């Protein structure tokens, strides 16, 4: 069975691992900034190095465990696809578990993958509070950890997408609105309380004010669905009939908002056709189709397919070549790209992209 790939390593270093894990467990509660944890962290890293090196001598298939925050979201599905395409090139596989936007389920899924002895773990953390404890258990089990937009001393590599770690895309979006409608009145449709998504909202609202825009109101789409966003936006458009633009934290939310704009008898700004500017984020295929149809103004492609492939790539030296986990980079940056009517035909769907791995 694929998930028993590390059994040989465990048998070889069992005595050493017990002593090292005892040292690591004593520091797992306070990993973020305290210098008192440095010795235990170094000890745990050494244990992971030894286990990874021993495990690569076996002939069984490498299995990467991926806990997706919400696999029904197209952006996160592309993240999963990028990992699977990259793993396939190496003769590896990815076992994916869907947390369904539940931090508790994310924790239990991580624990399940630990028990299955996967070769590595990847995830985008929903809530650092409960999930960090599970990441600590992963580290203590000598399993390399790669996260997406979730920096922590408990992980080996954090893959940073520009859209979720930099304010630059949101300054671009605010300026995009201001150039077309100076002083525009804007509605903000926010997200569930995921740190990387809350970061987007703050970046945009700050940039909107700096660009001279007026943020009329904000309401969060806690269901992360187009249907819920449409209902929210309909109510807000009734309250604010002179809305010039709607900014949404992701594409399903933007598509729902655009449907509400159309239902209210107004046009969506598209290319040279003026109307209400509706902006989404992530670069989902549905958003690209909407831009092509003139039903959405702009999206920002997060390039999560490339982020997924990068997660596998940083694991290659450890899982294939036998190098220590301490050799893994602390982070890897993935750029993001704006897409509107002017360049939409250049966009390539994730399923048509090639995963580049070393």
N, C-alpha and C positions, 0 to 999 in steps of 0.2 A: 504493500500500500504506500502511495506517495508520501503520506504524512509521517511515515516512520523514518524519513531520511536521516535524522540526527541520532538514531538509536546507537549507532556505532560510537559516535562522539560521546554520548552520555556515558556509555559503559567504560570508555577509556579514561574519562576525567572525573568520574563520580566522586572520588574522595576529595580531590582538589575543589570541585564545584561546591561541595557542602560547606567547606570553610569559607570560600569566597562569598557565597550567597549570604552567609550569616553576617559578614562585614557589610555587604551592600544593603541588606534589609534595614539596618540601623539608621540609614540616612534617607530612606525613601520618602519621608514626610515633608522634607524641606529642601528640595533640589534647586529652586529658582535662583537664589542669590547668595546663600550662606556659604562662607568659606569653610565651615566645619564639615561640609559634605564632600569636599574634594578628595579625601583619601578613599572614602567608600566608592565614589564614582570611578576613580582610577582603578580600584580593585575589581569592580564590576566590568569595566572595559577590558581589563586583562583577561577575565574569565571568558568574556564574549570572544576575544581574540583567539584564545586557545580552542574554544568550541568550534568557531567558524573554520579555523585552519584544519582541525581534525575531521570535520564533517565533509570538507571538500574532497577528501581522499576516497569517499564512498562513491559507488557507481549509480545510486538511485537518483531519480529525477528530483530537481529542485522545485519546491512548491512555495510560492509566495502567498501569504495570506493578506487579503485586502478587505478592510472594513469600510464600506462606502457609507457616507452620511445619509444619502438618499438616492438610491440607484435609479429611481423614476425620473430624476432631474437629468435632462439631456447633457448638461455640462459635466455632471458627475459620471454619467454613462460613458462619455468620451474619455474621461480620466481612467476609467476601468479598461476601456478598449485599448488605450495607449499602452497600458501595462501588459495586457494580454498579447498584443501584437509584438511587443518587444520581447516578452518571455518566450513566445513561440519561436522567434528567430534563434534563441539560445537552446531550444529543446527543453525549456522549463514550462511550468504552468502557474496559473494564478487562481487561487480559491477565493471567491468573492462572497462576502456576507453583507446584507443590507441592514443598516441600523434604522432606516425609516425615520430619520430626524429625532430619534430617541437616544439621549446620552446613556441611559440605563442599558438599552439594547446594544449600544456601541461597546460599553464595558463588558457585557456578557459575551459579546461576539469576540472581543479580543481575548478574553479568558478561554473561550472555546478553541481558538486558533493556537493559543499557547499550549493547551493540552494535546492538540494534534501535532505538536512539534513541527510547525512550518519552518521553512528555512529563513524567512524574514517576514516582517509585518509592515504594511503600509496603511495609512489612514489620514483622513482630514478630520481633526478633532472638533466635535460639536460643542463640548463644554469642558474646559481644562480642569475644572474642579474634580469631578468624579473620574474623568478619563485619564488624567495624569497618574492616578494610582494604578490603573491597569497598564499604562505604559511602563511604569516602574516594575511591575511584575514581569512584563515582557523582557525588559533589560536584565532582570535577575535570572530569567530563564535562558540567558545567553542568545537571544534572538535579536538580530539587527533590526532597527526601527527607522523607517523613512516616513515622514509626515508631509502634508501639503498645507502650506500657509499656517502652520501650527508650531512655532518655535518653542523649544523646551530643552533644558539640559538632559532630559530623559531620552532624547532621540539622537540618532547618529547623524542623519541628514534631514534638513527641512527644505522641500522644494517650494520656492517662492514664485508665484505668478504675479506679474506686475499689477493685474487688476485687483488683487486682494491684499497687496502689501505696499502699494505706492499710491499717492494722491494724484499723480500725473494724469491718469486717464480721466479722472473726475473733474480736474481743472479743464481738460480738453472739452469735456461734455458741457460744463457750465459756459465756457467761452463759445462753444458751438451754438448754444441757445442765444447768448447775448449778441452774437454777430448777426443773427437773423431777426431777433425781436429784442432790441435793447430794453432793459428794465422789465423783462417778461415776468408774469406772475406764474409761479410754478407749484405744482403739487408733487409731493414726495411719497412714494409707496415703498415702505420699508420691509424689513425681513424678520424672520424668527431671530432669537437672540444668539446668533452664532458670531463669535468675535470677528472673524474675517469679513463677514457681511456688515456688521455694525461699523466696521472701519470704513467700508465703502460709503455708507450713508453720511458719516461725519465728514469725510473728505468732500463729498459733493455739496453738502449744505454749507460748509465753510467756503468752498470755491464759488458757490452761487452768490453768496453775500458779497464776496470780493469782486465778482463780475457785475454787481449792480442788479442782480435778480431779486425778486421778492418771493420768498417761500411762504405760500399761503397756509399750508397745513401738511401734516404727515400722519399717515396711518399705516400700520404694519400688516402685511399679508402673512399671517401666522401659519396658514395652510400651505404656503409655497405653491399655489395653484393659480392658473389663469382664471378659473371660474370665480374664485374668491376675490381676486384682484379686480375683475370686472364689476362685481357688486360694490366693492369699496370705492372704486373710481366713479361709478354712477352716482353714489351718494355724495361724493365730494364735488362732482360737477354740478349737481343740483344746488349745493351750498355755495359754490364758487363758479357761477356761469361764465365769468370772464377769464377763465384759466387759459393761459397761453401755451403752457408746456406741462407734460407729466414725465417725471423721472422715476424709473423703477430700478430696484437693486439687481434684478435678473430678467431674463427674457420671457419666461412664462408670465411673470407679473406684468411686464410691458405689453405683451400680447393681449392680456385681459384688459389692461387700461385702454389700449387702442380700440378694442371692441366697444368699450363704454363710450369712447369719444364718437365713434361712428353711430352708435345707437342714439346718441344725443343730437344727431343730425349735423355733425361737424366733420370736416375733412382732417385727415392726418397729414402733416407736412411730409412731402416726399420729393426730393430733388427740387425742381422748379415749382412744384405745386405747393402752395402755401396752405397752412392750417394750424392745427395744434401739434406742436413738436412732441413726439413720444419717443423716449430713449430707454433702451434696455441695456443689459450687460450679460456677457458670457459668450455670445456668438453661436447660439444654438441654431440648428438647421431650420427649425420653425421660424425663428426670427429672421434668418436670411431669406426664407421664402416670403415672409411678410414684407420685407424691404423690397424685394423684387416685384411684389404685387402692389406696392405703394401703400401698404397698410401699417408700416412702421418706419420711423425716421432714421434711427441709428442704433447700432449695437456695438459692443466692444468684445472682440473675440479673445477670451482668456487663454486660448491654446492649451486646454487641459489635456488634450491628446498627447501633446509634446511633454507636458508635465508628467503624465503617467509613464511615458517611455523613459524619461530622465530618471524616475524613481528606480526603474529596473537597471538602468545603466550604472548608477552609482553603487549598485549591489554586486556588479560583475566581478570587480577585483577581489571581493570577499568570498562570494559563494562559488565562483568558478576558479579563481586563481590562487585562493588560499591566503590572501593578504589579511592583516588584522583589521578589525572594524575601526580602529583608531586612524586608519588611513583614509576613511571615508570623509568627503568634504562636509563641513558644517552646514552648508547651504548650496543650492543651485538656483539660479534665477532664470525665469522663463518670461520673455516679453509678451505683451498683449497688443492687439491691433484694432483700430476703429474700422467699422464697415458701415457705409451708407449707400445711397443710390449711385454715387459717383464711382465706387469701386467694388460693388457687390458681385460683379461677374468674375472677379479675380479670386473669390473665396473658394476654398476646397473643403469638401465635407470630411469629417474625421475618418469615416470608413474608407475614404480614398487616399488618406495620407499614409506615408511610409514611416515606420518607427526606426529611428537610427540608434543603434546600440553598438558599443565597441566589442 
